[in-house]
Amino acid sequence: MDLDDRIRLMPKAELHLHLEGTLEPDLVFALAARNGVRLPYASPEALRAAYDFANLQEFLDLYYIGCGVLRTERDFFDLAMAYVERAARENVRHAEVFFDPQAHTARDIPIAAVFEGFLAAAREAETRHGLTVGLIMCFLRHLDAAEGMTLLEEAEPWLDKLIGVGLDSSERGHPPLKYKAVFDAARTRGLRAVAHAGEEGPPDYVWSVLRDLAVERIDHGVRAIEDMSLVAHLAERGVPLTVCPLSNVKLKVFKRLEDHSLAKLLRAGVKVTLNSDDPSYFGGYITDNILASRRALALGDDEVRVLGRNAFEASFLPPARKAALLRDYDDFWNGARGA
């Protein structure tokens, strides 16, 4: 069995996936028709043709257009289940996924529709496929922190069903420090913390989410390579990075995948994981990201194996479930080597 076949078949964990970013053009149009929403594009093909972004903000502008078709609990359930079915085919065994309630409540969508739809899909994923799904509620960093605190209070009835909180949206001009009080409040409610940093923002933002928000994982973090003291800190402390290579190229963080920092970070001892971010918009789900990175960066068998194992280790799974999945993962690789 060659390495590409192992990548396709290996058990996987995904730790950086925005559910709203899995909204494929065909489903956009199906939900628009269901809900009577008019779109500024004539067809799914025309919508996909618009997926050429100069930066993160251009992507976000289109992302929020897509969110506009999500209106009911059923819509949110259908969206999440479309991802689950795809992930199951790629042998994703566990996923920790982001969602953005503020992108919907700002359109007067009841917050209960968002939570109940996504939570129902998480239950169905485990029943149907044995795929465990943990939900991470994100705060939109371009909004005022007071709005984040309001979201935390409005989400109170569902907080015990989440695994954590995150921080996403536009990084430029929105330093993590402004969300410190919100993250402190989330921790008092028993929620773990992650945050996007070091994608478009500088290495200082990575330092800030570690220091000010006390996060356990960094989402992206690829610009850490510009500060070798930060790289050493991440490696020494075992802080995981949830890296999304195809996304970074699509959003011009790197001109080419061959220029990506992930291999350098991995070889420096940083706990790098590979993920798909917003795969509908960026042209690749988790297997695509691993395959493309393997080829562009000349990753060897052992490096691919470590990347996959890092994801299970960096997950927020209960210890027994994590240990079982790690055993399955190691058994797969030990068997694949003998195939």
Order of alpha helices (4+ residues) and beta strands (2+ residues): alpha-beta-alpha-alpha-alpha-alpha-beta-alpha-alpha-beta-alpha-beta-alpha-beta-alpha-beta-alpha-beta-alpha-alpha-beta-alpha-alpha-alpha-alpha
